[in-house]
Amino acid sequence: MSAAEAGPAQRVEVQVVYAAEHEQIVVPLTLAPGATLADALAASGLVERYGLGELGGLTGIHGRLRPQTEVLRDGDRVEIYRPLRADPKDARRKRARQRR
């Protein structure tokens, strides 16, 4: 019997990624079907290890913000985003003033 004939996938392979201050951390995970983004975050241990606290809307899949209730698919790249240090528009205005 081939894998396609065996029915739905028995596991979901994902990566949880966090760009720490000077390095990118990638944690490969194998989760049960129906696992959510929140399940992947908990299983990765990154929230606790880096003291990220309540993430709110700072998570996504493949570069797009997603709620933590999002059900994962095989091959998803779960990303934890850091808050911006400065508003990009304000930073651009400041650079423009300095050039004048």
N, C-alpha and C positions, 0 to 999 in steps of 0.2 A: 504494500500500500504506500503510495507516495505521500509527501507532506501535504499536497493540495487536497488529496482525498481524505486526509485525517481529520478535516474539519477546521474550526477556527484555531488561530494561533494559541498555543498554551502559555506563551510568555511574550512580553513586550520589551524589546531592547531599546533603551534610551540613553542619552548623555545629559548630565546636569553640569552646566558651565558657569563659573564665576570668575570675573576679571578682578582679582585682588589688586592691591596697589601696584605691585611690580611683577606680577605673574598671572597666568591664566590657569585655573584649576579645572580639570575635566574629570568627572566621576562617571564611569560607565555603570549602568544599572540594568538588571533584569527584573522586571516587575510582572505581576499577574495582570491578565487582561482586565480592562476596566479601571486600571490605576489612574489617578488624577495627577495633575501638576503638583498639588500639595503632597501627595503620597511620595512623589519623586524627590521633592525638597526634603521631606522628613528622612527618607532612606539615604540620601546623600550625606547628611550630617553637616553640610556646609553652613547652614543658618546658625547652628550652635557653635561650630568651630571658629567662625569669623564674627560672631556676635552681631548678626544682622538684625536681630529682633523681629518686629512686625514688618513684613515686606510690603503689605498693601498692594499697589499696582505695579510693583517693580519686578515683575516676572513675565516671561514670555516664552514663546516657542518659535524657533527659527526667525528671530528678529521682530516678532509682532507681539505686542502686549496681549496677554491672555489671563483670564481669571484662574485662580487656583483650583477651581472646580472643573477645569477643562480636562476631558478624558484624553489620555495619551495614546498615540499610535506608534507602531513599531518604527524606529528610526528617528523619532523626534529628538530635537536638541532643545532641552529646557534651559533657559538663560535667566540668571539673576542679575538684574541691573543695579548699578550704584547710582545714587542721586548725583545730579550735576553739581559741580563745585560752584559754578557761576551760570547765570542766565546767558545763553549764547548771544542774544541780541545786545545785552548790556556789555558783554566782553568785546563785541565787535565795535560798538560805539566808543568804548574806551580806547581801543587800538587806533581807531580813526582820529580821535582827538589828539592822541600822542604823536601821530604822523604829521599833523598840521604845524 
